[in-house]
Amino acid sequence: MKVAVLDYTGKDTGRQVELSDAVFAIEPNDHAVYLDVKQHLANKRQGTHKAKERAEVAGSTRKIKKQKGTGTARAGSIKSPVFRGGGRIFGPRPKDYSFKLNKNLKRLARKSAFSLQAKDSNIIVLEDFNFEAPSTKSFINVLKALELDSKKSLFVLGESNKNVYLSSRNLKGSEVVTSSELNTYKVLNAGKVVLLEGAIADIEANLSK
């Protein structure tokens, strides 16, 4: 598929770039996308939740009342979960939620994500650009020129660019990543995916293996 190349002012450069059908025009695999997004979100979970159970609650260990003759249920500890201030029954414990997926499935998921965005015409190709110094105002001007100032956008660079990254860092609706930092969640979470020319070859090389 061919896509027009724009400059950072939003103007058509008159050039077109060929995007590989093997990456940007496959039949999306919804289950692969689901698994990859699920893994990404699971791996971000800290899993440090913890509640004190009966043995961990501070309190006296004396028998709080006699065994028989009270007319109520027997009780041997104030730390029992049935009493206020007692331990929690089957409370949460620290847990590692991460899990692994094989590389081929993750590649399929990323290709599916790009294909879904391409199908909805949500991919923009931009010629490589740079700023002389970090400037949030300059990056906002780029967003306005591309009509992305009110949309969530993902800019994909071919290689690390400190000035462009720092210029975008304070903006909630926009994220700048390199092609090696891409994942399925980020691609699908963006309203528009902006690919810089220098990133296309890397993306296609990594996903066509």
C-alpha positions in Angstrom: 0.0 0.0 0.0 1.2 3.5 -0.9 1.0 6.4 1.6 1.7 10.1 0.9 4.7 11.5 2.8 4.0 14.8 4.7 6.5 17.2 6.1 6.3 18.5 9.7 4.2 21.5 8.6 1.5 19.1 7.3 2.2 19.8 3.6 2.4 17.0 1.1 6.0 16.5 -0.1 4.8 15.0 -3.4 6.4 11.7 -2.5 4.9 8.4 -1.6 6.2 5.5 0.4 5.4 1.8 -0.1 4.3 0.1 3.1 4.7 -3.6 3.1 1.4 -5.6 2.8 3.0 -8.3 5.0 3.0 -5.8 7.9 0.3 -3.2 7.3 -2.3 -5.2 5.3 -2.7 -8.6 6.9 -5.9 -10.2 8.1 -5.8 -9.2 11.8 -5.7 -11.9 14.4 -7.9 -10.7 17.2 -6.8 -13.4 19.7 -3.1 -12.6 19.2 -3.9 -8.9 19.8 -5.9 -9.8 23.0 -3.1 -12.0 24.4 -0.3 -9.4 23.7 -2.3 -6.5 25.2 -3.2 -8.7 28.2 0.5 -9.5 28.7 1.5 -5.9 28.5 -1.0 -4.8 31.1 -0.3 -7.8 33.3 3.5 -7.1 33.2 2.8 -3.6 34.4 1.0 -4.7 37.6 3.2 -4.4 40.7 1.4 -7.2 42.5 2.5 -5.8 45.9 -1.0 -6.1 47.5 -1.0 -7.6 50.9 -3.5 -8.0 53.8 -2.7 -9.4 57.3 -4.1 -12.8 58.0 -4.9 -14.3 61.4 -1.3 -15.2 62.3 0.0 -11.7 61.4 -2.4 -9.5 63.2 -1.2 -7.9 66.5 -3.2 -9.0 69.5 -3.5 -11.2 72.6 -3.4 -14.9 72.3 -5.4 -15.6 75.4 -8.7 -17.4 75.2 -11.2 -14.6 75.4 -14.0 -16.5 77.1 -14.7 -19.9 78.5 -15.4 -22.8 76.1 -18.9 -23.7 77.3 -21.8 -22.2 79.1 -21.9 -18.8 77.4 -24.7 -19.6 74.9 -22.6 -18.3 72.1 -20.1 -19.8 69.7 -16.7 -20.9 71.2 -13.9 -18.4 70.5 -10.2 -18.9 71.2 -8.5 -15.7 69.9 -9.3 -12.0 69.5 -7.4 -12.3 66.2 -10.1 -14.5 64.7 -11.4 -13.2 61.3 -14.9 -13.1 62.7 -14.1 -10.3 65.1 -13.6 -6.7 64.3 -9.9 -6.0 64.0 -9.1 -9.6 63.3 -7.2 -11.0 60.4 -8.6 -11.2 56.9 -9.7 -14.6 55.5 -7.8 -15.5 52.3 -6.5 -12.0 51.9 -4.4 -10.9 48.9 -0.8 -11.8 48.9 2.1 -10.5 46.8 1.9 -12.1 43.3 3.7 -11.9 40.0 1.1 -11.4 37.3 3.6 -11.5 34.4 3.5 -14.3 31.8 5.4 -15.1 28.6 4.3 -15.3 25.0 6.3 -16.6 22.1 8.0 -14.1 19.7 6.0 -15.2 16.6 2.7 -14.5 18.4 3.9 -11.1 19.5 5.0 -10.2 15.9 1.6 -11.4 14.6 -0.1 -9.2 17.2 1.9 -6.1 16.2 1.3 -6.7 12.5 -2.4 -7.1 13.3 -2.4 -3.8 15.2 -0.7 -1.9 12.4 -3.1 -3.5 9.9 -6.2 -2.4 11.9 -4.9 1.2 12.1 -4.1 1.2 8.4 -7.5 -0.1 7.5 -9.0 2.8 9.5 -6.7 5.3 7.7 -5.0 6.1 11.0 -1.4 5.9 9.8 0.4 9.1 8.8 3.9 9.0 7.2 6.1 12.0 8.1 9.5 12.9 6.7 12.3 12.9 9.4 12.6 16.1 11.3 14.4 17.5 14.3 14.4 20.6 16.6 17.5 22.7 17.3 16.5 22.5 21.0 13.8 20.9 23.1 10.6 22.9 22.6 7.1 21.9 23.6 5.7 24.8 21.6 7.4 23.6 18.5 6.0 20.1 18.9 2.5 21.5 19.6 2.8 23.4 16.3 3.6 20.0 14.5 0.5 18.5 16.1 -1.7 21.4 15.0 -0.3 21.2 11.5 -1.2 17.5 11.3 -4.6 18.2 13.0 -3.6 16.0 15.9 -3.7 18.5 18.8 -7.1 17.1 20.0 -6.3 13.4 19.3 -4.1 10.8 20.9 -1.1 10.3 18.8 1.9 8.0 18.7 5.1 9.2 16.9 7.5 6.4 15.9 11.1 7.4 15.3 13.7 5.4 13.5 16.3 6.2 16.2 16.4 8.0 19.5 16.0 11.8 19.1 16.5 13.6 22.4 15.1 17.0 21.3 11.9 15.6 19.8 11.4 13.3 22.8 11.9 16.0 25.4 9.6 18.4 23.4 6.7 15.9 23.6 7.2 14.7 27.2 4.9 17.1 28.9 2.0 16.4 26.5 -0.6 13.9 27.8 -2.1 13.1 24.4 1.0 12.4 22.5 3.9 9.9 22.9 7.2 9.6 21.1 8.9 6.2 20.9 11.5 4.5 18.8 10.7 1.6 16.5 12.4 -0.8 19.0 10.0 0.4 21.8 6.8 -0.4 19.9 4.2 -2.7 21.3 0.7 -3.7 20.4 -1.0 -1.8 23.2 0.7 1.5 22.2 -0.2 1.1 18.6 -3.9 0.4 19.3 -4.2 3.0 22.1 -3.3 5.8 19.7 -5.9 7.6 17.6 -3.3 8.3 14.9 0.1 6.5 14.4 2.7 8.9 12.9 5.6 6.9 11.3 8.7 8.9 10.5 10.3 7.6 7.3 13.4 6.4 9.1 11.3 4.1 11.2 9.5 2.2 8.4 12.4 0.1 7.3 13.2 -1.0 10.9 9.5 -1.8 11.6 9.2 -3.9 8.5 12.5 -5.7 9.1 11.6 -6.6 12.7 8.1 -7.8 11.9 8.8 -9.6 8.6 11.1 -12.2 10.3 
